[in-house]
Amino acid sequence: RGEWRLGLSDILLNIYIVVNKSINTLQYKSHHELNR
């Protein structure tokens, strides 16, 4: 169970990073559009 839990947290961490990058990209794009 310990290994499974570690794997799950790794997956969640990866998802969190990907979502964060997506949000940052969207915010940057929308901010860029507004400044134009």
Backbone as CSV, one residue per row, in Angstrom:
resi,resn,N_x,N_y,N_z,CA_x,CA_y,CA_z,C_x,C_y,C_z
1,ARG,0.831,-1.208,0.000,0.000,0.000,0.000,0.864,1.256,0.000
2,GLY,1.996,1.193,0.696,2.862,2.369,0.749,3.326,2.783,-0.636
3,GLU,3.725,1.790,-1.436,4.186,2.095,-2.796,3.044,2.644,-3.638
4,TRP,1.856,2.035,-3.486,0.705,2.486,-4.272,0.372,3.942,-3.936
5,ARG,0.429,4.244,-2.637,0.103,5.603,-2.207,1.125,6.589,-2.764
6,LEU,2.398,6.186,-2.780,3.451,7.045,-3.313,3.219,7.279,-4.806
7,GLY,2.853,6.211,-5.527,2.586,6.335,-6.958,1.419,7.270,-7.213
8,LEU,0.391,7.166,-6.366,-0.788,8.012,-6.529,-0.425,9.475,-6.321
9,SER,0.365,9.755,-5.291,0.757,11.145,-5.025,1.629,11.674,-6.157
10,ASP,2.456,10.797,-6.749,3.279,11.211,-7.892,2.386,11.602,-9.058
11,ILE,1.339,10.793,-9.305,0.410,11.073,-10.405,-0.304,12.393,-10.144
12,LEU,-0.788,12.571,-8.909,-1.492,13.806,-8.568,-0.570,15.008,-8.722
13,LEU,0.688,14.853,-8.338,1.648,15.948,-8.461,1.855,16.298,-9.929
14,ASN,1.977,15.278,-10.778,2.154,15.516,-12.213,0.941,16.224,-12.794
15,ILE,-0.262,15.783,-12.403,-1.492,16.422,-12.887,-1.517,17.881,-12.437
16,TYR,-1.149,18.125,-11.171,-1.146,19.478,-10.620,-0.211,20.381,-11.418
17,ILE,0.981,19.858,-11.752,1.962,20.637,-12.515,1.421,20.952,-13.908
18,VAL,0.839,19.947,-14.564,0.309,20.145,-15.919,-0.819,21.170,-15.904
19,VAL,-1.723,21.050,-14.929,-2.845,21.991,-14.828,-2.321,23.401,-14.574
20,ASN,-1.332,23.521,-13.690,-0.751,24.830,-13.385,-0.161,25.464,-14.633
21,LYS,0.578,24.668,-15.422,1.183,25.184,-16.654,0.098,25.627,-17.625
22,SER,-0.982,24.834,-17.733,-2.076,25.169,-18.645,-2.719,26.480,-18.233
23,ILE,-2.976,26.633,-16.927,-3.607,27.859,-16.419,-2.689,29.053,-16.661
24,ASN,-1.404,28.897,-16.388,-0.450,29.989,-16.601,-0.415,30.383,-18.067
25,THR,-0.443,29.388,-18.969,-0.421,29.663,-20.407,-1.683,30.404,-20.821
26,LEU,-2.839,29.957,-20.319,-4.106,30.605,-20.656,-4.121,32.036,-20.138
27,GLN,-3.669,32.245,-18.898,-3.644,33.587,-18.321,-2.708,34.486,-19.123
28,TYR,-1.554,33.949,-19.529,-0.587,34.727,-20.301,-1.182,35.119,-21.643
29,LYS,-1.853,34.159,-22.300,-2.443,34.432,-23.612,-3.546,35.479,-23.504
30,SER,-4.458,35.309,-22.525,-5.567,36.254,-22.376,-5.023,37.631,-21.988
31,HIS,-4.016,37.673,-21.136,-3.402,38.934,-20.717,-2.757,39.612,-21.921
32,HIS,-2.102,38.819,-22.769,-1.444,39.322,-23.966,-2.484,39.904,-24.925
33,GLU,-3.611,39.198,-25.064,-4.677,39.672,-25.952,-5.242,40.995,-25.441
34,LEU,-5.443,41.097,-24.128,-6.009,42.310,-23.543,-5.066,43.497,-23.724
35,ASN,-3.775,43.265,-23.627,-2.810,44.359,-23.748,-2.691,44.859,-25.179
36,ARG,-3.115,44.053,-26.133,-3.060,44.470,-27.522,-4.192,45.393,-27.815
